[in-house]
């Protein structure tokens, strides 16, 4: 990655983190005011969700620091195994986590960093999926790369309204960190979605040769 591209990536990350922390601070201010007036059960639940979000921001930035401090290794990795390991890490906090992993082509990357990548992606995808919807991870070979898609099971009660974006501002710090890890391993990440299927997180990684 060129110095200019690296600077742009850091700038994008800074914008995302600033947006995320700003929203959290505003929410906390509102909850504090309500607590002072006598908290309702809904306010307490919202405060707990906000605290969890703050914890996710911290963990994502901690993972980014680990990635930035070392040069990624290069070896063949089974992404299905990396996703499964990430799923088990997250189940320590959420026993109801429902993630289905389809067979995935092998990729080239740093095994530890890819597990961190999928931890951030699953955390983001499950937070976006509505209650009771399973998150599905699929993948296919596309030329020299493997494309992976992570999103909730499609709904059949709404017509599609497709949208897409390479900008991660407002999408959450987990996706910003994921994008950075993907870039360091030779890949790219973007977000798309529609009203039927919800948000889909897609990324490419270099394919491992058979």
Secondary structure, DSSP 8 states (H G I E B T S, - for coil): --HHHHHHHHHHHHHHHHHHHHHHHHHHHHHHHHHHH---HHHHHHHHHHHHHHHHHHHHHHHHHHHHTS----EEE-HHHHHHHHHHHHHTT-TT--EEE-----EEE-HHHHHHHHHHHHHHHHHHS-TT--EEEEEEEETTEEEEEEEE---SSS----EEES--TTS-HHHHHHHHHHHHTT-EEEEEEETTTEEEEEEEEEB---
